[in-house]
Amino acid sequence: MEPDFLALMPHTVTVEPLTGRDDYGRPTYGAAVQYRARVVGKQRLVRAADGAERVSATTVYVAGAPGIGPEDRITLPDGSQPPVLAVSRVPDERGAHHEVVYCG
């Protein structure tokens, strides 16, 4: 990844991938992984994974393409864990470059 691009990512976010659900239907998560990111408080209308339009309050630009999903748990630098509404993968000429995570 380009050093100039990484210089724009001063934050660290933690992502725990959804691994399943317990007997009561509550989500269970895998090991936490930290990623370089840029966290921006910006409201925008997004189409959530369920197809509904929702307002995203925070946009997170994640270095690389780790495959974050809408049911994964993300922890922002301030310790909050907003729901992941949608994720988009941004390609470059070599393939997946970074991900944009829209949080509620």
LINJOQUI-V110512 format. One record per pair of residues at least 6 apart in sequence whose C-alpha atoms are under 8 Angstrom apart, sorted by the first residue. I is the first residue (numbers start at 1). J is the second residue. D is the distance in whole Angstrom. If there is no record, write none. Layout:
# LINJOQUI-V110512
I_J_D, I_J_D
This chain:
# LINJOQUI-V110512
1_64_8, 1_97_8, 6_36_8, 6_63_7, 8_38_7, 9_36_6, 9_37_5, 9_38_4, 9_61_8, 9_62_8, 9_63_8, 10_36_7, 10_37_6, 10_38_6, 11_36_6, 11_37_5, 11_38_6, 11_39_7, 11_77_7, 12_34_6, 12_35_6, 12_36_5, 12_37_6, 12_38_8, 12_76_7, 12_77_6, 13_34_6, 13_35_5, 13_36_7, 13_37_6, 13_74_7, 13_75_6, 13_76_5, 13_77_6, 14_32_6, 14_33_5, 14_34_4, 14_35_6, 14_74_6, 14_75_5, 14_76_7, 15_32_6, 15_33_5, 15_34_6, 15_35_8, 15_68_8, 15_72_7, 15_73_6, 15_74_5, 15_75_6, 16_29_6, 16_30_6, 16_31_6, 16_32_5, 16_33_6, 16_72_6, 16_73_5, 16_74_6, 17_29_5, 17_30_5, 17_31_7, 17_32_8, 17_68_7, 17_69_7, 17_71_8, 17_72_5, 17_73_6, 18_27_7, 18_28_6, 18_29_4, 18_30_6, 18_71_6, 18_72_5, 18_73_7, 19_27_8, 19_28_6, 19_29_5, 19_30_6, 20_27_6, 20_28_5, 20_29_7, 21_27_4, 21_28_5, 22_28_7, 29_72_8, 29_73_8, 35_62_7, 35_63_7, 36_62_6, 36_63_6, 37_60_7, 37_61_5, 37_62_4, 37_63_6, 38_60_6, 38_61_5, 38_62_7, 39_58_7, 39_59_6, 39_60_5, 39_61_7, 39_76_8, 40_58_6, 40_59_5, 40_60_6, 41_57_6, 41_58_5, 41_59_6, 42_56_7, 42_57_6, 42_58_5, 42_59_6, 43_55_6, 43_56_5, 43_57_4, 43_58_7, 44_55_6, 44_56_5, 44_57_7, 45_53_7, 45_54_6, 45_55_5, 45_56_6, 46_53_6, 46_54_6, 46_55_6, 46_56_7, 46_85_8, 46_86_7, 46_102_8, 47_53_4, 47_54_6, 47_85_8, 47_86_7, 48_54_6, 48_85_5, 48_86_5, 49_70_7, 49_85_6, 49_86_6, 54_85_8, 54_104_8, 55_104_7, 56_85_7, 56_102_6, 56_103_5, 56_104_5, 57_102_8, 57_103_6, 57_104_5, 58_102_6, 58_103_5, 58_104_7, 59_100_7, 59_101_6, 59_102_5, 59_103_6, 60_100_6, 60_101_5, 60_102_6, 60_103_8, 61_98_7, 61_99_6, 61_100_5, 61_101_6, 62_98_6, 62_99_5, 62_100_6, 62_101_7, 63_97_7, 63_98_5, 63_99_7, 64_96_7, 64_97_5, 64_98_4, 64_99_7, 65_89_7, 65_96_6, 65_97_6, 65_98_5, 65_99_6, 66_99_8, 67_99_8, 68_87_7, 68_99_8, 68_101_8, 69_84_8, 69_86_8, 69_87_7, 70_83_8, 70_84_5, 70_85_6, 70_86_6, 70_87_7, 71_83_8, 71_84_7, 72_84_7, 73_81_7, 73_82_8, 73_83_7, 73_84_7, 74_81_6, 74_82_7, 74_83_8, 74_84_7, 75_81_5, 75_82_7, 82_103_6, 82_104_6, 83_103_6, 83_104_5, 84_101_7, 84_102_6, 84_103_5, 84_104_6, 85_101_8, 85_102_6, 85_103_5, 85_104_6, 86_101_6, 86_102_5, 86_103_7, 87_99_7, 87_100_6, 87_101_5, 87_102_6, 88_99_6, 88_100_5, 88_101_7, 89_96_6, 89_97_7, 89_98_6, 89_99_4, 89_100_6, 90_96_6, 90_97_6, 90_98_5, 90_99_6, 90_100_8, 91_97_5, 91_98_7
